[in-house]
Amino acid sequence: MINHLDKIKEKIINKLNPDKILIVDKSYLHIRHKSFNDKKFYLKFIIKSEKLKKMNKIDSHKLIYSILKDEMKDKIHALEIEIE
């Protein structure tokens, strides 16, 4: 059975074909926050991609957010992006 994080990773891989992608679930760090929602993830992406590296930071982040627009509505509360 494929979980939400696997679906997110698969979506990024299909659209960007990165050399490497690591998704870290950091939700546990936000449990005590007032706006914490246990149905949404707090994620960190570490993506190695020449395509993204050639883009400016804002455009690369916008591209990732556009790929995950549905997940941002329902599954992801916060997203930290590191491009290598």
MMTF fields as JSON, N, C-alpha, C and O atoms, coordinates in Angstrom:
{
  "mmtfVersion": "1.0.0",
  "mmtfProducer": "UNKNOWN",
  "numBonds": 335,
  "numAtoms": 336,
  "numGroups": 84,
  "numChains": 1,
  "numModels": 1,
  "chainsPerModel": [1],
  "groupsPerChain": [84],
  "chainIdList": ["A"],
  "bondAtomList": [4, 2, 8, 6, 12, 10, 16, 14, 20, 18, 24, 22, 28, 26, 32, 30, 36, 34, 40, 38, 44, 42, 48, 46, 52, 50, 56, 54, 60, 58, 64, 62, 68, 66, 72, 70, 76, 74, 80, 78, 84, 82, 88, 86, 92, 90, 96, 94, 100, 98, 104, 102, 108, 106, 112, 110, 116, 114, 120, 118, 124, 122, 128, 126, 132, 130, 136, 134, 140, 138, 144, 142, 148, 146, 152, 150, 156, 154, 160, 158, 164, 162, 168, 166, 172, 170, 176, 174, 180, 178, 184, 182, 188, 186, 192, 190, 196, 194, 200, 198, 204, 202, 208, 206, 212, 210, 216, 214, 220, 218, 224, 222, 228, 226, 232, 230, 236, 234, 240, 238, 244, 242, 248, 246, 252, 250, 256, 254, 260, 258, 264, 262, 268, 266, 272, 270, 276, 274, 280, 278, 284, 282, 288, 286, 292, 290, 296, 294, 300, 298, 304, 302, 308, 306, 312, 310, 316, 314, 320, 318, 324, 322, 328, 326, 332, 330],
  "bondOrderList": [1, 1, 1, 1, 1, 1, 1, 1, 1, 1, 1, 1, 1, 1, 1, 1, 1, 1, 1, 1, 1, 1, 1, 1, 1, 1, 1, 1, 1, 1, 1, 1, 1, 1, 1, 1, 1, 1, 1, 1, 1, 1, 1, 1, 1, 1, 1, 1, 1, 1, 1, 1, 1, 1, 1, 1, 1, 1, 1, 1, 1, 1, 1, 1, 1, 1, 1, 1, 1, 1, 1, 1, 1, 1, 1, 1, 1, 1, 1, 1, 1, 1, 1],
  "groupList": [{"groupName": "MET", "atomNameList": ["N", "CA", "C", "O"], "elementList": ["N", "C", "C", "O"], "formalChargeList": [0, 0, 0, 0], "bondAtomList": [1, 0, 2, 1, 3, 2], "bondOrderList": [1, 1, 2], "singleLetterCode": "M", "chemCompType": "L-PEPTIDE LINKING"}, {"groupName": "ILE", "atomNameList": ["N", "CA", "C", "O"], "elementList": ["N", "C", "C", "O"], "formalChargeList": [0, 0, 0, 0], "bondAtomList": [1, 0, 2, 1, 3, 2], "bondOrderList": [1, 1, 2], "singleLetterCode": "I", "chemCompType": "L-PEPTIDE LINKING"}, {"groupName": "ASN", "atomNameList": ["N", "CA", "C", "O"], "elementList": ["N", "C", "C", "O"], "formalChargeList": [0, 0, 0, 0], "bondAtomList": [1, 0, 2, 1, 3, 2], "bondOrderList": [1, 1, 2], "singleLetterCode": "N", "chemCompType": "L-PEPTIDE LINKING"}, {"groupName": "HIS", "atomNameList": ["N", "CA", "C", "O"], "elementList": ["N", "C", "C", "O"], "formalChargeList": [0, 0, 0, 0], "bondAtomList": [1, 0, 2, 1, 3, 2], "bondOrderList": [1, 1, 2], "singleLetterCode": "H", "chemCompType": "L-PEPTIDE LINKING"}, {"groupName": "LEU", "atomNameList": ["N", "CA", "C", "O"], "elementList": ["N", "C", "C", "O"], "formalChargeList": [0, 0, 0, 0], "bondAtomList": [1, 0, 2, 1, 3, 2], "bondOrderList": [1, 1, 2], "singleLetterCode": "L", "chemCompType": "L-PEPTIDE LINKING"}, {"groupName": "ASP", "atomNameList": ["N", "CA", "C", "O"], "elementList": ["N", "C", "C", "O"], "formalChargeList": [0, 0, 0, 0], "bondAtomList": [1, 0, 2, 1, 3, 2], "bondOrderList": [1, 1, 2], "singleLetterCode": "D", "chemCompType": "L-PEPTIDE LINKING"}, {"groupName": "LYS", "atomNameList": ["N", "CA", "C", "O"], "elementList": ["N", "C", "C", "O"], "formalChargeList": [0, 0, 0, 0], "bondAtomList": [1, 0, 2, 1, 3, 2], "bondOrderList": [1, 1, 2], "singleLetterCode": "K", "chemCompType": "L-PEPTIDE LINKING"}, {"groupName": "GLU", "atomNameList": ["N", "CA", "C", "O"], "elementList": ["N", "C", "C", "O"], "formalChargeList": [0, 0, 0, 0], "bondAtomList": [1, 0, 2, 1, 3, 2], "bondOrderList": [1, 1, 2], "singleLetterCode": "E", "chemCompType": "L-PEPTIDE LINKING"}, {"groupName": "PRO", "atomNameList": ["N", "CA", "C", "O"], "elementList": ["N", "C", "C", "O"], "formalChargeList": [0, 0, 0, 0], "bondAtomList": [1, 0, 2, 1, 3, 2], "bondOrderList": [1, 1, 2], "singleLetterCode": "P", "chemCompType": "L-PEPTIDE LINKING"}, {"groupName": "VAL", "atomNameList": ["N", "CA", "C", "O"], "elementList": ["N", "C", "C", "O"], "formalChargeList": [0, 0, 0, 0], "bondAtomList": [1, 0, 2, 1, 3, 2], "bondOrderList": [1, 1, 2], "singleLetterCode": "V", "chemCompType": "L-PEPTIDE LINKING"}, {"groupName": "SER", "atomNameList": ["N", "CA", "C", "O"], "elementList": ["N", "C", "C", "O"], "formalChargeList": [0, 0, 0, 0], "bondAtomList": [1, 0, 2, 1, 3, 2], "bondOrderList": [1, 1, 2], "singleLetterCode": "S", "chemCompType": "L-PEPTIDE LINKING"}, {"groupName": "TYR", "atomNameList": ["N", "CA", "C", "O"], "elementList": ["N", "C", "C", "O"], "formalChargeList": [0, 0, 0, 0], "bondAtomList": [1, 0, 2, 1, 3, 2], "bondOrderList": [1, 1, 2], "singleLetterCode": "Y", "chemCompType": "L-PEPTIDE LINKING"}, {"groupName": "ARG", "atomNameList": ["N", "CA", "C", "O"], "elementList": ["N", "C", "C", "O"], "formalChargeList": [0, 0, 0, 0], "bondAtomList": [1, 0, 2, 1, 3, 2], "bondOrderList": [1, 1, 2], "singleLetterCode": "R", "chemCompType": "L-PEPTIDE LINKING"}, {"groupName": "PHE", "atomNameList": ["N", "CA", "C", "O"], "elementList": ["N", "C", "C", "O"], "formalChargeList": [0, 0, 0, 0], "bondAtomList": [1, 0, 2, 1, 3, 2], "bondOrderList": [1, 1, 2], "singleLetterCode": "F", "chemCompType": "L-PEPTIDE LINKING"}, {"groupName": "ALA", "atomNameList": ["N", "CA", "C", "O"], "elementList": ["N", "C", "C", "O"], "formalChargeList": [0, 0, 0, 0], "bondAtomList": [1, 0, 2, 1, 3, 2], "bondOrderList": [1, 1, 2], "singleLetterCode": "A", "chemCompType": "L-PEPTIDE LINKING"}],
  "groupTypeList": [0, 1, 2, 3, 4, 5, 6, 1, 6, 7, 6, 1, 1, 2, 6, 4, 2, 8, 5, 6, 1, 4, 1, 9, 5, 6, 10, 11, 4, 3, 1, 12, 3, 6, 10, 13, 2, 5, 6, 6, 13, 11, 4, 6, 13, 1, 1, 6, 10, 7, 6, 4, 6, 6, 0, 2, 6, 1, 5, 10, 3, 6, 4, 1, 11, 10, 1, 4, 6, 5, 7, 0, 6, 5, 6, 1, 3, 14, 4, 7, 1, 7, 1, 7],
  "groupIdList": [1, 2, 3, 4, 5, 6, 7, 8, 9, 10, 11, 12, 13, 14, 15, 16, 17, 18, 19, 20, 21, 22, 23, 24, 25, 26, 27, 28, 29, 30, 31, 32, 33, 34, 35, 36, 37, 38, 39, 40, 41, 42, 43, 44, 45, 46, 47, 48, 49, 50, 51, 52, 53, 54, 55, 56, 57, 58, 59, 60, 61, 62, 63, 64, 65, 66, 67, 68, 69, 70, 71, 72, 73, 74, 75, 76, 77, 78, 79, 80, 81, 82, 83, 84],
  "secStructList": [7, 7, 7, 2, 2, 2, 2, 2, 2, 2, 2, 2, 2, 2, 2, 2, 7, 7, 1, 3, 3, 3, 3, 3, 3, 7, 4, 4, 4, 4, 6, 6, 1, 6, 6, 7, 7, 6, 6, 1, 3, 3, 3, 3, 3, 3, 3, 3, 7, 2, 2, 2, 2, 2, 1, 7, 2, 2, 2, 2, 2, 2, 2, 2, 2, 2, 2, 6, 2, 2, 2, 2, 2, 2, 6, 3, 3, 3, 3, 3, 3, 3, 3, 7],
  "xCoordList": [0.85, 0.0, 0.895, 1.822, 0.62, 1.415, 0.86, -0.352, 1.749, 1.284, 1.392, 1.85, 0.972, 0.942, 2.334, 2.494, 3.328, 4.683, 5.236, 5.934, 4.927, 5.354, 4.685, 5.319, 3.409, 2.687, 3.298, 3.456, 3.634, 4.248, 5.597, 5.905, 6.384, 7.7, 7.568, 8.308, 6.645, 6.419, 6.009, 6.446, 5.182, 4.734, 5.908, 6.016, 6.775, 7.959, 8.889, 9.401, 9.1, 9.985, 9.432, 10.182, 8.135, 7.525, 7.605, 7.771, 7.491, 7.479, 8.879, 9.133, 9.788, 11.097, 12.264, 13.329, 12.069, 13.134, 14.449, 15.477, 14.412, 15.628, 16.654, 16.317, 17.901, 18.959, 18.747, 19.047, 18.223, 17.995, 16.904, 16.813, 16.085, 15.092, 14.964, 14.86, 14.974, 14.772, 13.652, 13.691, 12.666, 11.558, 11.607, 11.566, 11.696, 11.782, 10.488, 10.112, 9.82, 8.607, 9.024, 9.532, 8.802, 9.18, 7.957, 8.014, 6.875, 5.621, 5.775, 5.189, 6.55, 6.721, 7.3, 7.108, 7.993, 8.576, 7.529, 7.808, 6.337, 5.314, 4.103, 3.113, 4.173, 3.022, 2.467, 1.253, 3.31, 2.849, 2.465, 2.053, 2.599, 2.212, 0.699, -0.044, 0.269, -1.158, -1.903, -3.036, -1.258, -1.916, -1.665, -1.979, -1.105, -0.795, -2.058, -3.095, -1.946, -3.043, -2.476, -1.634, -2.92, -2.347, -2.73, -2.253, -3.578, -3.942, -3.084, -3.226, -2.192, -1.32, 0.142, 0.482, 0.999, 2.422, 3.209, 2.828, 4.301, 5.327, 6.551, 7.172, 6.897, 7.899, 9.122, 9.062, 10.229, 11.443, 11.836, 11.947, 12.048, 12.527, 13.983, 14.362, 14.788, 16.165, 16.216, 16.127, 16.359, 16.272, 17.558, 18.006, 18.137, 19.297, 18.788, 18.367, 18.84, 18.299, 19.011, 19.024, 19.595, 20.263, 19.242, 19.512, 18.085, 17.019, 16.65, 16.58, 16.415, 16.031, 17.19, 16.993, 18.374, 19.554, 19.801, 20.307, 19.444, 19.621, 18.58, 18.77, 17.489, 16.412, 16.724, 17.492, 16.11, 16.259, 15.385, 14.456, 15.696, 15.069, 13.543, 12.836, 13.047, 11.6, 10.902, 9.872, 11.46, 10.84, 10.893, 9.936, 11.99, 12.082, 11.072, 10.464, 10.896, 9.918, 8.497, 7.658, 8.231, 6.909, 6.597, 5.464, 7.585, 7.392, 7.02, 6.093, 7.731, 7.441, 6.048, 5.289, 5.716, 4.389, 3.297, 2.239, 3.536, 2.519, 2.326, 1.207, 3.394, 3.293, 2.475, 1.735, 2.619, 1.953, 0.746, 0.381, 0.116, -0.971, -2.11, -2.647, -2.484, -3.569, -3.153, -3.93, -1.923, -1.415, -1.27, -1.452, -0.943, -0.795, -2.147, -2.192, -3.216, -4.554, -4.95, -5.515, -4.643, -5.206, -4.219, -4.586, -2.957, -2.026, -0.79, -0.199, -0.395, 0.855, 0.548, -0.076, 0.991, 0.819, 2.006, 1.838, 3.224, 4.431, 5.437, 5.51, 6.215, 7.172, 8.466, 8.485, 9.543, 10.886, 11.597, 11.59, 12.21, 12.835, 14.306, 14.681, 15.132, 16.58, 16.966, 16.714, 17.578, 17.972, 19.488, 20.21, 19.945, 21.385, 21.795, 22.972],
  "yCoordList": [-1.187, 0.0, 1.25, 1.354, 2.163, 3.382, 4.45, 4.66, 5.12, 6.133, 7.529, 7.683, 8.53, 9.909, 10.411, 11.062, 10.124, 10.605, 9.963, 10.615, 8.69, 8.005, 8.63, 8.785, 8.985, 9.619, 10.982, 11.339, 11.725, 13.044, 12.885, 13.606, 11.955, 11.708, 11.276, 11.754, 10.392, 9.908, 11.047, 11.105, 11.935, 13.074, 13.985, 14.429, 14.257, 15.097, 14.395, 15.025, 13.117, 12.359, 12.365, 12.555, 12.159, 12.117, 13.46, 13.493, 14.551, 15.88, 16.465, 17.164, 16.185, 16.848, 15.926, 16.389, 14.641, 13.671, 14.106, 14.231, 14.331, 14.779, 13.661, 12.479, 14.049, 13.062, 12.35, 11.166, 13.104, 12.546, 13.358, 14.571, 12.689, 13.398, 12.682, 11.457, 13.467, 12.95, 13.776, 15.007, 13.097, 13.771, 13.398, 12.223, 14.424, 14.219, 14.741, 15.896, 13.886, 14.292, 14.926, 14.249, 16.235, 16.963, 17.333, 18.239, 16.635, 16.946, 16.877, 17.681, 15.932, 15.74, 16.983, 17.17, 17.817, 19.037, 20.127, 21.117, 19.949, 20.991, 20.618, 21.349, 19.512, 18.998, 20.019, 20.09, 20.784, 21.718, 23.094, 23.973, 23.273, 24.554, 24.707, 23.738, 25.933, 26.218, 25.795, 25.318, 25.974, 25.664, 24.233, 23.9, 23.389, 22.011, 21.262, 21.344, 20.537, 19.727, 18.338, 18.183, 17.341, 16.0, 15.325, 14.229, 15.966, 15.426, 16.01, 15.62, 16.948, 17.571, 17.393, 17.322, 17.324, 17.116, 18.42, 19.417, 18.381, 19.42, 18.731, 17.888, 19.086, 18.329, 19.16, 20.384, 18.456, 19.044, 18.213, 16.989, 18.898, 18.251, 18.613, 19.779, 17.624, 17.846, 17.253, 16.039, 18.13, 17.706, 18.058, 19.204, 17.065, 17.305, 17.299, 16.269, 18.484, 18.624, 19.761, 20.893, 19.462, 20.5, 21.514, 22.715, 21.023, 21.908, 22.948, 24.14, 22.5, 23.427, 24.336, 25.507, 23.791, 24.572, 25.736, 26.783, 25.552, 26.607, 27.718, 28.824, 27.417, 28.403, 29.261, 28.864, 30.456, 31.214, 30.557, 29.811, 30.845, 30.153, 30.284, 29.305, 31.468, 31.695, 30.87, 30.247, 30.868, 30.11, 28.605, 27.893, 28.121, 26.683, 26.279, 25.212, 27.124, 26.823, 26.886, 26.046, 27.883, 27.983, 26.742, 26.261, 26.226, 25.026, 23.835, 23.089, 23.662, 22.554, 22.715, 21.75, 23.93, 24.18, 23.914, 23.391, 24.269, 24.03, 22.536, 22.09, 21.768, 20.311, 19.703, 18.738, 20.277, 19.741, 20.563, 20.547, 21.285, 22.197, 21.501, 22.053, 20.302, 19.583, 19.135, 19.23, 18.647, 18.196, 19.377, 19.22, 20.554, 21.735, 22.128, 22.696, 21.83, 22.138, 21.184, 21.601, 19.884, 18.862, 18.107, 17.632, 17.991, 17.081, 17.753, 17.226, 18.91, 19.541, 20.897, 21.758, 21.07, 22.352, 23.269, 24.464, 22.691, 23.489, 22.682, 21.458, 23.404, 22.748, 23.54, 24.716, 22.881, 23.452, 22.792, 21.568, 23.598, 23.069, 23.427, 24.594, 22.41, 22.59, 22.003, 20.83, 22.829, 22.375, 22.275, 23.208, 21.118, 20.879, 20.886, 20.702],
  "zCoordList": [0.0, 0.0, 0.0, 0.803, -0.876, -0.995, -0.042, 0.019, 0.7, 1.642, 1.025, -0.107, 1.773, 1.268, 0.892, -0.14, 1.701, 1.406, 0.144, -0.633, -0.062, -1.283, -2.514, -3.557, -2.388, -3.494, -3.82, -4.987, -2.79, -2.985, -3.675, -4.623, -3.203, -3.79, -5.248, -6.108, -5.521, -6.882, -7.815, -8.965, -7.322, -8.116, -8.49, -9.633, -7.531, -7.789, -8.784, -9.71, -8.595, -9.489, -10.922, -11.879, -11.06, -12.397, -13.12, -14.34, -12.394, -13.018, -13.202, -14.183, -12.266, -12.29, -12.616, -13.026, -12.437, -12.642, -11.963, -12.628, -10.652, -9.953, -9.829, -9.904, -9.639, -9.414, -8.081, -7.932, -7.119, -5.784, -5.109, -5.298, -4.328, -3.513, -2.17, -2.1, -1.135, 0.216, 0.835, 0.817, 1.375, 2.045, 3.517, 3.883, 4.35, 5.793, 6.424, 6.224, 7.177, 7.895, 9.221, 10.115, 9.332, 10.537, 11.378, 12.21, 11.154, 11.857, 13.373, 14.098, 13.84, 15.284, 15.967, 17.169, 15.226, 15.807, 16.048, 16.725, 15.501, 15.543, 16.389, 16.41, 17.069, 17.823, 18.823, 19.014, 19.443, 20.478, 19.934, 20.69, 18.632, 18.041, 18.052, 17.896, 18.236, 18.318, 17.044, 17.111, 15.886, 14.609, 14.133, 12.991, 14.991, 14.596, 14.176, 14.833, 13.076, 12.563, 12.282, 11.397, 13.014, 12.861, 11.536, 11.24, 10.751, 9.443, 8.318, 7.159, 8.663, 7.666, 8.059, 9.24, 7.039, 7.237, 7.27, 6.657, 7.994, 7.991, 7.388, 8.036, 6.15, 5.413, 5.061, 4.946, 4.894, 4.351, 3.143, 3.223, 2.012, 0.794, 0.602, 0.713, 0.317, -0.121, -1.52, -1.7, -2.508, -3.901, -4.629, -4.611, -5.265, -6.119, -7.552, -8.079, -8.173, -9.52, -10.229, -9.746, -11.358, -12.148, -12.667, -12.709, -13.054, -13.553, -12.499, -12.798, -11.272, -10.207, -9.809, -9.484, -9.838, -9.45, -10.416, -10.013, -11.681, -12.675, -12.54, -13.046, -11.859, -11.674, -10.456, -9.579, -10.415, -9.175, -8.104, -8.412, -6.873, -5.74, -5.742, -5.504, -6.004, -5.98, -7.06, -6.802, -8.259, -9.351, -9.104, -9.41, -8.56, -8.273, -7.199, -7.285, -6.196, -5.15, -5.709, -5.38, -6.554, -7.178, -8.005, -7.999, -8.709, -9.516, -8.638, -8.955, -7.555, -6.633, -6.025, -5.942, -5.603, -5.045, -6.073, -5.723, -7.345, -8.379, -8.619, -8.869, -8.545, -8.704, -7.564, -7.76, -6.385, -5.185, -4.756, -3.58, -5.689, -5.318, -4.576, -3.616, -5.006, -4.326, -2.93, -1.98, -2.815, -1.52, -0.548, 0.66, -1.084, -0.221, 0.395, 1.486, -0.289, 0.23, 1.354, 2.366, 1.162, 2.037, 2.918, 3.992, 2.47, 3.154, 3.755, 4.698, 3.22, 3.664, 4.299, 3.68, 5.527, 6.203, 5.944, 5.702, 5.997, 5.805, 4.993, 5.101, 4.172, 3.296, 3.27, 2.904, 3.662, 3.615, 2.438, 2.313, 1.576, 0.37, 0.337, 0.456, 0.174, 0.016, -1.334, -1.608, -2.171, -3.51, -3.564, -3.211, -4.016, -4.124, -5.574, -5.885]
}
